[in-house]
Amino acid sequence: MKKLFVITGLILYALPQFAQRSSTSTTPARLFNIQKEIIPPFLTVDDQSVLFSDADGNNTINAKEECHIQFTVRNDGKGDAYNCIVKVKGEGTTEGLTYADYNLPVIKAGESYRVSIPVNASMSTVNGEARFILQVDEPNGFGTDPIQLAVGTHKFDSPFVEIVSYKIQSGSDSQLRKKRPFKLQVLLQNTDQGVANNVKCSFTIPENMFLLDGDRNQQFETLQPNEQKLLEFEMQSNANVKDNVDIEFTLSESYGRYAKNATIPLHFGQAISKGMTSISVAGSAGAGVAITKGSLISDVDENIPKTDKKNANTFVLIIANERYQQVASVPFAMNDGRIFQQYCEQTLGIPTKNIHIRTNATGNQIKGEMSWLKNVVEVFDNPNVIFYYAGHGIPDESSKTAYMLPVDGIMSDLSTCYKLDDLYNTLGELPAGRISVFMDACFSGSKREQGMLASARGVALKAKAGQPKGNMVVFSAAQGDETAYPYTAKQHGMFTYYLLKKLQETKGDVTLQELGNYITTNVKQQSVLENNKMQSPCVMPATDVADNWKNWKLK
């Protein structure tokens, strides 16, 4: 009978005559290295056992992530499996990935072994799909058939930590003043898709400035994508502080690359928000989220469109009355006027010297500004005029005639007020090509907030709207006995907010008809939602302009 042996690595057959040779043969039997008989294994991989695992559980190899490919090798043969190696070959998008062959222990007959192969991704990993071809190699050719596993790869998502908004508030003032405490609110946000770890925020205190409350050095373990942190500080200066100072914020995160320092300028005398109102910011987290930069100010107060066009033949008068001497204030009126001025300059291209803005104007100051407007229009060739008013309006209870209320006006003495008809007559007589009037006021006796300003009977009156004259179009915030409400969340009058919003969206390239339709529709809808009451803006053209006004533009 022939038997199979492994002899010094060679496979030979033992012949009968060889077996019968004498011990004196010139080829001694001890020269042959006879090893044990081979009993082959039978190795298989159960397809159902193949598993990919990653740290965040999204079944994708993300940059900077350690993952594993797992499967079970089973030996269903008669013999044990020795010196087996799992060969790993990568194809496709393997940039930034590291992996290696895997040495298996002895897998005895009838037993199995769970393989776990690490796959590590670096910051250079890119978007795509990696294909891993896996095969168990057995020295005598009894290895497994190859299996293939395809896994998506995702590039490194960096964080970006920055100060996206800030706000300065004072308890009783609408200006930043020396020696008076004020609150600085800073909104910190991660505005990219990666998680920011070990976030640090600190700032330097300028000379002659003092920190009353708040931590100058703050640290956060993580900031998830789109997550925000509201930082609040109470500060105060002495009389020696400079008129203009900068607060320098230093930001960092664990990579040392994805944070931006910020400078917050302070100008003593600048307009600020009145009232120490705390703002609550709800952060959101999660990779792949939509990033929306937070803000402590209205969306129309920032990202104001800029134009290279010069609108040098347009003149603007802005009256923004907020703080009244004898009656309730008009919330956000000063902000209305200041931001409208910025849109006139930046978006409509009107030179700064062509714009007069008067906040908290008295009766004589309003008359003085009207004189300036009249004089300047008369010396230019067919210029355009924009008149804007935010403040209180009141009615004459007997005649229902409408009046603008100066900050020193006396409601019981209408001679101290400015009649709306007089305004329209003065503007209508100007030798101007186009006159656009924006009135963020109601003339029913209501306050911008809830409640009554005037009217001894305690009810809103349907004041006469007044008749525009000449080449004039009037945009009015409300009609009849309605109230011109504030839009508190946006820190503007509701009428002014949508006026500014349309200018922002269109970069000022909008016809007056389109502007009027937009303001009317949105104010009506938002007023019902916010106040559960109707506010109906309207557009009133003078008879002389017929339908021509519809295609006019401010720009």
C-alpha positions as CSV (number, residue, x, y, z in Angstrom):
1,M,0.0,0.0,0.0
2,K,1.2,3.5,-0.9
3,K,1.3,6.1,1.9
4,L,1.6,9.9,1.6
5,F,4.3,11.6,3.8
6,V,5.8,15.0,4.0
7,I,9.6,14.7,3.9
8,T,11.7,17.7,4.3
9,G,9.0,19.8,2.6
10,L,8.7,17.3,-0.3
11,I,5.9,15.0,-1.0
12,L,7.2,11.4,-1.8
13,Y,5.8,8.0,-2.1
14,A,7.4,5.1,0.0
15,L,8.2,2.3,-2.5
16,P,8.2,-1.3,-1.3
17,Q,11.8,-2.0,-2.4
18,F,12.9,1.2,-0.6
19,A,11.2,-0.1,2.6
20,Q,13.1,-3.4,2.3
21,R,16.6,-2.0,2.0
22,S,19.0,-3.1,4.7
23,S,20.3,-0.9,7.4
24,T,23.7,-0.9,5.7
25,S,22.3,1.0,2.8
26,T,24.4,4.0,1.7
27,T,21.2,6.1,2.2
28,P,20.3,5.7,5.9
29,A,16.7,6.0,6.8
30,R,17.6,8.6,9.5
31,L,18.4,11.1,6.7
32,F,14.7,11.4,5.9
33,N,12.8,14.0,8.1
34,I,9.4,12.3,8.3
35,Q,6.6,14.6,9.6
36,K,3.0,14.0,10.6
37,E,0.3,13.2,8.1
38,I,-1.7,16.3,6.8
39,I,-5.4,16.3,7.6
40,P,-6.8,19.4,5.8
41,P,-9.2,22.0,7.4
42,F,-12.2,23.4,5.6
43,L,-12.5,27.1,6.2
44,T,-15.6,29.2,5.4
45,V,-16.9,32.7,6.1
46,D,-20.6,33.1,6.9
47,D,-21.8,36.0,4.8
48,Q,-24.4,36.7,7.5
49,S,-21.6,37.3,10.0
50,V,-20.0,40.1,8.2
51,L,-20.4,43.3,10.1
52,F,-19.1,46.9,9.9
53,S,-19.1,49.0,13.1
54,D,-18.1,52.6,13.6
55,A,-18.0,54.9,16.6
56,D,-21.0,57.1,15.7
57,G,-23.1,54.3,14.2
58,N,-23.8,55.9,10.9
59,N,-22.3,53.1,8.9
60,T,-19.8,55.4,7.2
61,I,-16.0,55.8,7.7
62,N,-15.7,59.3,8.8
63,A,-12.4,61.1,9.0
64,K,-10.7,60.8,12.4
65,E,-12.8,57.7,13.2
66,E,-11.8,54.2,14.2
67,C,-14.0,51.5,12.7
68,H,-13.9,47.7,12.5
69,I,-14.8,45.0,9.9
70,Q,-15.9,41.9,11.7
71,F,-16.8,38.4,10.5
72,T,-16.7,34.8,11.6
73,V,-14.3,32.1,10.2
74,R,-15.5,28.6,10.7
75,N,-13.5,25.4,10.3
76,D,-15.7,22.5,9.2
77,G,-12.9,20.3,8.2
78,K,-11.3,17.3,9.8
79,G,-8.0,19.0,10.5
80,D,-6.9,22.1,12.4
81,A,-6.1,25.3,10.6
82,Y,-2.6,26.6,11.3
83,N,-0.8,29.9,10.4
84,C,-3.7,31.4,8.6
85,I,-3.8,35.1,7.6
86,V,-6.7,37.3,6.7
87,K,-5.5,39.2,3.6
88,V,-7.1,42.7,3.3
89,K,-7.0,44.6,0.0
90,G,-8.6,48.0,-0.4
91,E,-10.0,49.5,-3.6
92,G,-11.9,52.6,-4.5
93,T,-11.7,55.7,-2.2
94,T,-9.1,54.6,0.3
95,E,-7.3,57.9,0.8
96,G,-6.5,58.5,4.5
97,L,-7.5,54.9,5.5
98,T,-5.1,52.5,7.3
99,Y,-5.7,48.8,7.7
100,A,-3.5,45.7,7.8
101,D,-3.5,41.9,7.3
102,Y,-4.6,39.9,10.3
103,N,-2.9,36.8,11.7
104,L,-5.3,34.2,13.0
105,P,-4.7,31.8,15.8
106,V,-5.1,28.1,15.4
107,I,-8.7,27.3,14.5
108,K,-9.4,23.8,15.5
109,A,-11.7,21.5,13.6
110,G,-15.3,22.2,14.3
111,E,-14.6,25.5,15.9
112,S,-14.9,29.2,14.7
113,Y,-13.1,32.5,15.3
114,R,-14.5,36.0,15.3
115,V,-12.2,38.3,13.3
116,S,-12.2,42.1,14.0
117,I,-10.0,44.2,11.6
118,P,-9.4,47.8,12.6
119,V,-9.8,50.5,9.9
120,N,-8.6,53.9,10.9
121,A,-9.4,57.1,9.0
122,S,-7.2,60.2,9.1
123,M,-8.0,63.9,8.5
124,S,-7.1,63.3,4.8
125,T,-10.1,60.9,4.2
126,V,-12.3,62.1,1.3
127,N,-15.8,61.5,0.3
128,G,-16.5,58.3,-1.7
129,E,-16.7,54.5,-1.2
130,A,-14.0,52.1,-0.1
131,R,-14.2,48.4,-1.1
132,F,-12.5,45.9,1.1
133,I,-11.7,42.5,-0.4
134,L,-11.1,39.9,2.5
135,Q,-9.7,36.4,2.1
136,V,-8.4,33.9,4.6
137,D,-5.1,32.5,3.3
138,E,-4.1,29.0,4.5
139,P,-0.5,27.8,3.9
140,N,-1.5,24.5,2.1
141,G,-4.2,26.1,-0.1
142,F,-7.2,25.5,2.0
143,G,-8.2,29.2,2.5
144,T,-11.6,30.8,1.9
145,D,-13.1,32.4,-1.1
146,P,-12.8,36.2,-1.2
147,I,-15.6,38.4,0.2
148,Q,-16.1,42.0,-0.6
149,L,-17.5,44.8,1.7
150,A,-18.3,48.3,0.4
151,V,-18.4,51.2,2.9
152,G,-19.0,54.9,2.3
153,T,-16.3,57.3,3.4
154,H,-16.7,60.9,4.5
155,K,-14.2,63.8,4.6
156,F,-13.1,65.6,7.7
157,D,-15.8,67.9,9.0
158,S,-14.1,70.8,10.7
159,P,-15.8,73.0,13.3
160,F,-15.6,76.8,13.2
161,V,-16.1,78.7,16.4
162,E,-16.9,82.4,16.1
163,I,-18.8,85.2,17.6
164,V,-21.7,85.6,15.3
165,S,-23.5,88.5,17.1
166,Y,-23.4,90.8,20.1
167,K,-25.6,93.3,21.8
168,I,-25.1,96.1,24.2
169,Q,-27.9,97.1,26.6
170,S,-28.4,99.6,29.4
171,G,-31.0,99.6,32.1
172,S,-32.4,103.1,31.5
173,D,-30.5,104.6,28.6
174,S,-30.6,104.2,24.8
175,Q,-27.0,105.4,24.6
176,L,-23.8,103.9,25.9
177,R,-22.5,106.4,28.5
178,K,-19.4,106.6,30.6
179,K,-19.7,105.7,34.3
180,R,-23.0,103.9,33.7
181,P,-23.2,100.1,33.9
182,F,-24.1,98.2,30.7
183,K,-24.6,94.7,29.7
184,L,-22.7,93.0,26.9
185,Q,-24.2,89.9,25.4
186,V,-22.1,87.8,23.1
187,L,-23.4,84.9,21.0
188,L,-20.8,82.2,20.4
189,Q,-21.6,79.6,17.8
190,N,-20.1,76.6,15.9
191,T,-20.9,77.4,12.3
192,D,-19.5,74.3,10.6
193,Q,-20.2,70.6,10.5
194,G,-17.5,69.3,12.9
195,V,-17.7,69.0,16.6
196,A,-15.6,71.6,18.4
197,N,-13.8,70.3,21.5
198,N,-12.2,72.1,24.4
199,V,-13.6,75.5,23.3
200,K,-12.0,78.5,25.1
201,C,-13.2,82.0,25.1
202,S,-11.5,84.9,26.8
203,F,-11.3,88.7,26.4
204,T,-9.1,91.6,27.5
205,I,-10.6,94.4,29.6
206,P,-9.7,97.8,28.2
207,E,-8.0,100.4,30.4
208,N,-10.5,102.3,32.6
209,M,-13.1,99.6,32.1
210,F,-14.3,97.2,34.9
211,L,-16.0,93.9,34.8
212,L,-18.9,93.8,37.3
213,D,-20.3,90.4,36.5
214,G,-19.4,87.4,34.3
215,D,-16.4,85.2,33.7
216,R,-13.7,86.7,31.5
217,N,-12.3,83.2,30.8
218,Q,-14.8,80.5,29.8
219,Q,-14.4,77.0,28.5
220,F,-16.8,74.5,27.0
221,E,-16.1,70.8,26.6
222,T,-17.9,70.6,23.2
223,L,-19.8,72.7,20.8
224,Q,-21.9,70.6,18.4
225,P,-22.5,71.8,14.8
226,N,-24.8,74.9,14.9
227,E,-24.8,75.0,18.7
228,Q,-24.8,78.4,20.4
229,K,-23.7,79.7,23.7
230,L,-24.9,83.1,25.1
231,L,-22.2,84.8,27.2
232,E,-23.3,87.8,29.3
233,F,-21.1,90.3,31.0
234,E,-21.9,93.4,33.0
235,M,-19.4,96.2,32.7
236,Q,-18.8,99.8,33.7
237,S,-16.3,102.5,32.8
238,N,-14.9,105.4,34.7
239,A,-14.8,109.0,33.4
240,N,-11.2,108.5,32.0
241,V,-12.1,105.9,29.4
242,K,-11.5,106.8,25.8
243,D,-14.5,107.6,23.6
244,N,-13.6,104.6,21.4
245,V,-12.4,101.3,22.9
246,D,-12.2,97.7,21.6
247,I,-12.9,94.6,23.5
248,E,-10.7,91.8,22.0
249,F,-12.1,88.3,22.2
250,T,-9.7,85.3,21.8
251,L,-11.2,82.0,20.8
252,S,-9.7,78.5,20.4
253,E,-10.6,74.8,20.1
254,S,-8.7,71.5,20.3
255,Y,-7.2,71.6,16.8
256,G,-6.0,75.1,17.2
257,R,-7.1,75.9,13.6
258,Y,-10.9,76.4,13.6
259,A,-11.7,79.4,15.7
260,K,-11.8,83.1,14.8
261,N,-10.9,85.9,17.2
262,A,-13.3,88.9,17.3
263,T,-13.2,92.6,18.2
264,I,-16.2,94.3,19.6
265,P,-16.0,98.1,19.3
266,L,-17.5,100.4,21.9
267,H,-18.2,104.0,21.2
268,F,-19.5,106.0,24.2
269,G,-22.4,107.9,22.9
270,Q,-23.5,105.2,20.5
271,A,-27.1,104.1,20.4
272,I,-27.8,100.8,22.2
273,S,-30.8,98.8,23.2
274,K,-32.7,100.0,26.2
275,G,-33.6,97.7,29.0
276,M,-31.7,94.8,30.5
277,T,-33.6,92.1,28.7
278,S,-31.9,88.7,28.8
279,I,-32.0,86.7,25.6
280,S,-32.5,82.9,25.7
281,V,-30.7,81.0,23.0
282,A,-31.6,77.4,22.3
283,G,-28.7,75.5,20.7
284,S,-29.0,72.6,18.3
285,A,-26.6,69.9,17.6
286,G,-25.9,67.0,15.2
287,A,-23.6,66.3,12.2
288,G,-25.0,67.3,8.9
289,V,-27.4,69.8,10.3
290,A,-28.3,73.0,8.5
291,I,-26.1,75.8,9.9
292,T,-28.0,79.0,10.6
293,K,-26.0,81.8,12.2
294,G,-27.6,83.1,15.4
295,S,-28.1,86.8,16.1
296,L,-29.0,89.0,19.0
297,I,-30.2,91.7,16.6
298,S,-32.7,91.6,13.8
299,D,-31.9,89.8,10.5
300,V,-32.5,93.1,8.6
301,D,-30.0,95.0,10.8
302,E,-27.1,93.0,9.4
303,N,-26.1,91.8,5.9
304,I,-27.4,95.1,4.5
305,P,-26.8,94.9,0.7
306,K,-24.3,97.3,-0.8
307,T,-24.4,99.0,-4.2
308,D,-21.9,100.8,-6.3
309,K,-24.6,102.9,-7.9
310,K,-24.6,106.5,-6.9
311,N,-28.1,108.0,-6.2
312,A,-26.9,111.5,-5.9
313,N,-30.2,113.2,-6.9
314,T,-32.3,111.8,-4.1
315,F,-32.7,113.5,-0.7
316,V,-34.0,111.8,2.4
317,L,-35.5,113.1,5.6
318,I,-35.9,110.6,8.5
319,I,-37.8,111.5,11.7
320,A,-37.6,108.7,14.4
321,N,-39.4,109.7,17.6
322,E,-39.1,107.1,20.4
323,R,-38.7,108.9,23.7
324,Y,-41.6,111.3,24.4
325,Q,-41.7,113.8,27.2
326,Q,-45.3,113.3,28.3
327,V,-46.5,110.1,26.8
328,A,-45.4,106.5,26.4
329,S,-42.4,105.8,24.2
330,V,-42.5,104.2,20.8
331,P,-40.6,100.9,21.0
332,F,-37.8,100.5,18.5
333,A,-38.6,103.8,16.6
334,M,-34.9,105.0,16.8
335,N,-33.7,101.7,15.5
336,D,-36.2,101.9,12.7
337,G,-34.8,105.3,11.7
338,R,-31.2,104.4,12.0
339,I,-31.4,101.1,10.0
340,F,-33.6,102.8,7.3
341,Q,-30.8,105.4,7.0
342,Q,-28.2,102.6,6.5
343,Y,-30.4,101.1,3.7
344,C,-30.7,104.5,2.1
345,E,-26.9,104.8,2.1
346,Q,-25.7,101.3,1.4
347,T,-28.5,99.7,-0.6
348,L,-30.0,102.7,-2.5
349,G,-26.7,104.4,-3.0
350,I,-27.8,107.8,-1.5
351,P,-24.8,109.9,-0.3
352,T,-24.7,110.5,3.4
353,K,-24.8,114.2,3.0
354,N,-28.1,113.8,1.2
355,I,-29.7,112.3,4.2
356,H,-30.9,114.1,7.4
357,I,-32.0,111.9,10.3
358,R,-33.5,113.4,13.4
359,T,-34.2,111.2,16.4
360,N,-36.6,112.3,19.2
361,A,-37.4,115.5,17.3
362,T,-39.3,118.4,18.8
363,G,-41.9,120.3,16.9
364,N,-39.4,123.1,16.0
365,Q,-36.8,120.5,14.9
366,I,-39.3,118.9,12.6
367,K,-40.1,122.3,11.1
368,G,-36.4,123.0,10.7
369,E,-35.8,119.7,8.9
370,M,-38.6,120.4,6.6
371,S,-37.1,123.8,5.8
372,W,-33.8,122.0,4.9
373,L,-35.6,119.6,2.6
374,K,-37.4,122.4,0.9
375,N,-34.2,124.4,0.4
376,V,-32.2,121.6,-1.0
377,V,-34.8,120.3,-3.4
378,E,-35.3,123.8,-4.9
379,V,-31.6,124.1,-5.9
380,F,-31.4,120.7,-7.6
381,D,-32.8,119.7,-11.0
382,N,-36.0,117.6,-10.5
383,P,-34.6,115.5,-7.6
384,N,-36.4,112.6,-5.8
385,V,-37.5,112.8,-2.2
386,I,-37.9,110.1,0.5
387,F,-39.6,111.0,3.7
388,Y,-39.8,108.5,6.6
389,Y,-41.5,108.9,10.0
390,A,-41.7,106.5,12.9
391,G,-43.4,107.8,16.0
392,H,-46.8,108.6,17.5
393,G,-49.7,109.9,15.6
394,I,-52.9,111.3,17.2
395,P,-56.3,112.4,15.9
396,D,-58.3,115.5,16.6
397,E,-61.3,113.9,18.4
398,S,-63.8,116.3,16.9
399,S,-62.6,116.7,13.3
400,K,-60.7,113.4,13.0
401,T,-57.8,115.2,11.5
402,A,-54.5,113.4,11.8
403,Y,-51.3,114.8,13.4
404,M,-47.8,113.7,13.9
405,L,-46.7,114.1,17.5
406,P,-43.3,115.7,18.2
407,V,-41.6,114.4,21.4
408,D,-42.5,117.7,23.1
409,G,-46.0,117.8,21.7
410,I,-49.0,118.3,24.0
411,M,-52.0,116.1,23.0
412,S,-54.5,118.6,24.5
413,D,-52.9,121.4,22.4
414,L,-52.8,120.4,18.8
415,S,-51.0,123.6,17.9
416,T,-47.9,121.9,19.3
417,C,-48.3,119.0,16.8
418,Y,-47.7,118.7,13.1
419,K,-50.8,118.2,11.0
420,L,-50.5,115.4,8.4
421,D,-52.2,117.6,5.8
422,D,-49.6,120.2,6.3
423,L,-46.9,117.7,5.7
424,Y,-48.5,116.4,2.5
425,N,-49.0,120.0,1.3
426,T,-45.4,121.0,1.9
427,L,-44.0,117.9,0.3
428,G,-46.4,118.0,-2.6
429,E,-45.4,121.6,-3.5
430,L,-41.7,120.6,-3.8
431,P,-40.3,120.7,-7.3
432,A,-39.4,117.0,-7.1
433,G,-39.8,114.3,-9.6
434,R,-40.9,111.6,-7.2
435,I,-41.8,111.8,-3.6
436,S,-42.1,108.6,-1.5
437,V,-43.5,108.8,2.0
438,F,-43.3,106.0,4.6
439,M,-45.3,106.5,7.8
440,D,-44.8,103.9,10.5
441,A,-47.4,105.4,12.7
442,C,-51.1,105.1,13.3
443,F,-53.4,108.1,13.8
444,S,-56.2,106.4,15.8
445,G,-54.9,107.4,19.3
446,S,-53.4,103.9,19.9
447,K,-49.9,103.2,21.1
448,R,-47.5,101.1,19.1
449,E,-48.0,98.6,21.9
450,Q,-51.3,97.6,23.4
451,G,-53.4,100.4,24.9
452,M,-54.5,103.9,24.1
453,L,-52.4,107.0,23.8
454,A,-55.1,109.6,23.4
455,S,-58.9,109.8,23.0
456,A,-60.7,110.8,26.2
457,R,-63.4,108.2,25.3
458,G,-60.8,105.4,25.6
459,V,-61.5,104.1,22.1
460,A,-59.5,104.2,18.9
461,L,-60.7,106.8,16.4
462,K,-60.9,106.5,12.6
463,A,-58.7,109.5,11.7
464,K,-58.7,111.0,8.3
465,A,-55.9,109.6,6.3
466,G,-54.9,112.9,4.6
467,Q,-54.6,113.4,0.9
468,P,-51.2,113.1,-0.9
469,K,-50.3,115.9,-3.2
470,G,-48.3,116.4,-6.4
471,N,-45.9,113.6,-7.4
472,M,-46.4,111.7,-4.1
473,V,-47.0,108.1,-3.0
474,V,-47.7,107.5,0.7
475,F,-47.1,104.1,2.4
476,S,-49.0,104.0,5.6
477,A,-48.6,101.4,8.4
478,A,-52.2,101.1,9.3
479,Q,-55.7,102.3,8.4
480,G,-58.7,103.7,10.3
481,D,-58.8,102.8,13.9
482,E,-56.0,100.2,13.7
483,T,-52.8,100.1,15.6
484,A,-49.3,100.1,14.1
485,Y,-47.8,97.3,16.1
486,P,-44.1,96.6,17.0
487,Y,-42.5,93.4,15.9
488,T,-40.7,92.7,19.2
489,A,-38.7,89.7,18.0
490,K,-37.2,91.8,15.2
491,Q,-36.8,95.0,17.3
492,H,-38.6,97.1,14.7
493,G,-42.0,98.4,13.9
494,M,-43.8,95.6,12.0
495,F,-44.3,97.9,9.0
496,T,-40.7,99.0,9.0
497,Y,-39.4,95.5,9.3
498,Y,-41.1,94.3,6.2
499,L,-40.1,97.5,4.4
500,L,-36.4,96.8,5.2
501,K,-36.8,93.0,4.5
502,K,-38.0,93.6,1.0
503,L,-35.1,96.1,0.3
504,Q,-32.7,93.5,1.7
505,E,-34.1,90.6,-0.4
506,T,-34.2,92.6,-3.6
507,K,-31.0,94.7,-3.0
508,G,-33.3,97.7,-3.4
509,D,-34.2,96.8,-7.0
510,V,-38.0,96.7,-6.5
511,T,-40.9,98.7,-7.8
512,L,-43.1,100.6,-5.5
513,Q,-46.0,98.4,-6.4
514,E,-44.1,95.3,-5.5
515,L,-42.8,96.9,-2.3
516,G,-46.4,97.9,-1.3
517,N,-47.8,94.5,-2.1
518,Y,-45.1,92.7,0.0
519,I,-45.5,95.0,3.0
520,T,-49.3,94.8,3.0
521,T,-49.5,91.0,2.7
522,N,-46.8,90.2,5.3
523,V,-47.9,92.8,7.9
524,K,-51.5,91.6,7.7
525,Q,-50.5,88.0,8.2
526,Q,-47.9,88.6,10.9
527,S,-50.1,91.0,12.9
528,V,-52.8,88.4,13.2
529,L,-50.3,85.8,14.3
530,E,-48.4,88.0,16.7
531,N,-51.2,90.3,18.0
532,N,-54.4,88.5,17.1
533,K,-55.5,91.8,15.6
534,M,-55.5,93.3,12.1
535,Q,-53.0,95.8,10.9
536,S,-53.6,96.8,7.2
537,P,-50.9,98.9,5.6
538,C,-52.0,100.8,2.5
539,V,-50.5,102.7,-0.4
540,M,-52.0,106.0,-1.4
541,P,-50.8,107.7,-4.5
542,A,-51.6,111.3,-5.3
543,T,-54.1,111.9,-8.1
544,D,-51.5,113.5,-10.3
545,V,-49.3,110.3,-10.5
546,A,-52.2,108.1,-11.6
547,D,-50.8,104.6,-12.1
548,N,-47.3,105.8,-13.0
549,W,-46.0,105.3,-9.5
550,K,-46.4,101.5,-9.8
551,N,-43.1,101.2,-11.8
552,W,-41.2,103.8,-9.7
553,K,-38.1,102.6,-7.8
554,L,-36.3,104.0,-4.9
555,K,-32.9,103.1,-6.4
